[in-house]
Amino acid sequence: MRDLCAASFEEFIAWYLRREARKGNRVAYAGTAGELRAEMNRVHPGKLRPWFPQAVWRMVELTEPDEILSLVCVDGPDTRRNGLVGSLESNPRILRRVVENARRAKYFDNGIVAARDPGEYSKRQRKIEAFRSEWPSLAGDERIVLCAMNSGELCENPSGSYYLHDGFGRLLACAYMVAYESRKFTPIEAFLASK
């Protein structure tokens, strides 16, 4: 991991709201720092950990595949329903394991998923097909967000490095293609929040 520059909580919020606006979501992405914090609390409170305002924020670049494969991923109804995360294994949420599970579950190319949830299947197919035709630069608007793990995440995934706070879909598609489709790994830019 290479340090790029200092960052701030306010920069993270402004970046996140601009990204949401570009995706077509109706959010305010201009205003004072206080107004942007209020907007973030209103529309995406789940993207704010209580300690984020006091965190040390940096912009970093992940330069090796192992750096992304040790990230701890989200554990929720979607990741469990799609077979990406299991609870009977050691380090169940490490991206390395999630990518393996995606292959086993045929996450990116399974017609069974299409029959069960056509909208979700279509979205992930569009993402991976777009990445196959034009390899994304996970920097700037497409960067990811990492943060220190909470005690539960650390206990469950002791070999994890950081929690992947934002960017799961795009990073999973990239990691999958590097692991199983012989794509060359390229550095990935990230906000990093540390306690």
Wavefront OBJ file of the C-alpha trace (Angstrom):
o trace
v 0.000 0.000 0.000
v 1.333 3.372 -0.975
v 0.336 6.632 0.692
v -0.827 9.245 -1.798
v -1.924 12.182 0.354
v -3.894 13.276 3.395
v -7.671 13.283 3.075
v -10.580 14.223 5.324
v -14.011 13.117 6.453
v -15.491 16.062 4.549
v -13.733 14.986 1.334
v -15.137 11.472 1.746
v -18.686 12.800 2.204
v -18.445 15.181 -0.778
v -17.031 12.389 -2.973
v -19.718 9.926 -1.879
v -22.620 12.336 -2.483
v -21.265 13.349 -5.912
v -20.992 9.667 -6.818
v -24.587 9.038 -5.737
v -25.771 12.025 -7.785
v -23.942 10.718 -10.876
v -25.746 7.384 -10.416
v -29.032 9.268 -10.682
v -29.913 9.329 -6.992
v -31.504 12.533 -5.803
v -29.034 13.910 -3.296
v -27.615 17.335 -2.575
v -23.899 17.266 -3.311
v -22.991 20.925 -2.954
v -23.069 23.090 0.132
v -21.193 23.760 3.329
v -19.466 20.956 5.200
v -22.310 20.971 7.735
v -24.967 20.777 5.016
v -23.188 17.871 3.334
v -22.886 16.009 6.659
v -26.612 16.512 7.245
v -27.391 15.223 3.737
v -25.173 12.170 4.252
v -26.891 11.462 7.580
v -30.258 11.796 5.867
v -29.693 9.612 2.807
v -26.870 7.212 3.749
v -26.475 6.942 7.525
v -25.248 3.343 7.126
v -22.153 4.645 5.362
v -21.052 6.554 8.465
v -19.362 4.783 11.326
v -19.607 6.723 14.615
v -15.854 7.347 14.751
v -15.484 8.616 11.162
v -15.508 12.351 12.053
v -12.465 11.851 14.348
v -10.674 9.341 12.084
v -7.370 9.904 10.364
v -8.236 9.970 6.666
v -5.721 9.271 3.891
v -5.765 8.565 0.208
v -3.835 5.386 -0.553
v -3.105 3.143 -3.509
v -3.260 -0.632 -3.243
v -0.490 -1.867 -5.499
v -0.591 -5.671 -5.091
v -3.441 -8.195 -5.535
v -2.859 -9.612 -2.027
v -3.715 -6.192 -0.583
v -7.248 -6.366 -1.934
v -7.707 -10.085 -1.319
v -7.210 -9.575 2.439
v -10.016 -6.998 2.709
v -13.052 -7.907 4.814
v -16.335 -7.673 2.881
v -19.919 -6.961 3.828
v -21.982 -9.709 5.441
v -25.635 -9.224 4.667
v -28.717 -10.914 3.289
v -27.590 -10.473 -0.341
v -24.080 -11.852 0.134
v -25.446 -14.839 2.089
v -28.350 -15.516 -0.313
v -25.937 -15.508 -3.242
v -23.488 -17.860 -1.542
v -20.674 -15.315 -1.295
v -20.293 -15.435 2.486
v -20.667 -18.469 4.716
v -20.465 -18.771 8.465
v -18.892 -22.218 8.896
v -15.471 -21.299 7.616
v -12.498 -19.422 9.016
v -12.217 -15.837 7.738
v -15.536 -16.087 5.849
v -15.602 -12.472 4.682
v -12.073 -12.114 3.316
v -12.283 -11.049 -0.345
v -10.108 -14.018 -1.387
v -12.752 -16.400 -0.017
v -15.658 -14.313 -1.379
v -14.127 -14.466 -4.891
v -13.765 -18.269 -4.585
v -17.391 -18.504 -3.462
v -18.489 -16.298 -6.389
v -16.887 -18.748 -8.785
v -18.458 -21.776 -7.085
v -21.874 -20.091 -7.063
v -21.434 -18.916 -10.682
v -22.285 -15.499 -9.338
v -21.478 -13.636 -12.547
v -22.899 -16.133 -15.045
v -25.593 -18.219 -13.409
v -28.956 -18.468 -15.167
v -30.473 -19.780 -11.920
v -29.831 -16.391 -10.352
v -31.428 -14.734 -13.379
v -34.576 -16.774 -12.907
v -34.708 -15.957 -9.187
v -33.932 -12.230 -9.452
v -33.638 -10.905 -13.026
v -32.931 -7.315 -11.934
v -30.001 -8.232 -9.704
v -28.571 -10.654 -12.262
v -28.849 -8.085 -15.021
v -27.042 -5.468 -12.914
v -24.105 -7.735 -12.101
v -23.926 -9.019 -15.696
v -23.777 -5.433 -16.994
v -20.983 -4.637 -14.543
v -18.810 -7.625 -15.429
v -19.454 -7.243 -19.172
v -18.518 -3.564 -18.969
v -15.325 -4.520 -17.141
v -14.566 -7.181 -19.751
v -14.857 -4.663 -22.579
v -13.124 -1.741 -20.846
v -10.996 -2.443 -17.791
v -11.952 0.129 -15.166
v -9.621 2.469 -13.407
v -10.572 2.175 -9.750
v -9.443 5.695 -8.952
v -11.081 9.107 -8.676
v -14.842 8.663 -8.977
v -14.470 4.861 -8.943
v -12.122 4.528 -5.961
v -13.050 2.330 -3.011
v -13.323 3.161 0.690
v -11.511 1.224 3.413
v -11.632 1.580 7.174
v -10.339 -0.021 10.342
v -12.293 -3.134 11.303
v -14.603 -3.210 14.299
v -14.061 -5.882 16.965
v -16.631 -8.278 15.459
v -15.111 -8.079 11.988
v -11.629 -8.587 13.402
v -12.664 -11.523 15.594
v -14.442 -13.294 12.720
v -11.742 -12.501 10.142
v -8.384 -12.369 11.961
v -6.356 -12.426 8.750
v -8.194 -9.388 7.376
v -6.409 -6.089 6.876
v -9.211 -3.497 6.526
v -12.966 -3.432 6.080
v -14.156 -2.707 2.535
v -16.598 0.052 3.434
v -17.627 1.022 -0.100
v -16.945 -0.471 -3.520
v -17.826 -4.122 -2.949
v -19.513 -4.655 -6.340
v -16.804 -3.110 -8.477
v -13.948 -4.608 -6.464
v -15.504 -8.100 -6.481
v -15.851 -7.975 -10.277
v -12.236 -6.833 -10.692
v -10.839 -9.391 -8.234
v -12.845 -12.144 -9.930
v -11.448 -11.240 -13.331
v -7.877 -11.045 -12.021
v -8.243 -14.436 -10.303
v -10.173 -16.338 -12.988
v -9.986 -14.459 -16.276
v -6.257 -13.628 -16.408
v -6.729 -9.872 -16.231
v -3.675 -7.922 -15.149
v -4.024 -6.298 -11.734
v -3.750 -2.521 -11.792
v -3.377 -0.314 -8.691
v -6.556 0.728 -6.899
v -7.092 4.063 -5.190
v -8.884 4.208 -1.838
v -9.954 6.472 0.952
v -8.640 4.932 4.180
v -10.094 5.832 7.578
v -8.064 4.776 10.623
v -8.892 5.154 14.308
l 1 2 3 4 5 6 7 8 9 10 11 12 13 14 15 16 17 18 19 20 21 22 23 24 25 26 27 28 29 30 31 32 33 34 35 36 37 38 39 40 41 42 43 44 45 46 47 48 49 50 51 52 53 54 55 56 57 58 59 60 61 62 63 64 65 66 67 68 69 70 71 72 73 74 75 76 77 78 79 80 81 82 83 84 85 86 87 88 89 90 91 92 93 94 95 96 97 98 99 100 101 102 103 104 105 106 107 108 109 110 111 112 113 114 115 116 117 118 119 120 121 122 123 124 125 126 127 128 129 130 131 132 133 134 135 136 137 138 139 140 141 142 143 144 145 146 147 148 149 150 151 152 153 154 155 156 157 158 159 160 161 162 163 164 165 166 167 168 169 170 171 172 173 174 175 176 177 178 179 180 181 182 183 184 185 186 187 188 189 190 191 192 193 194 195
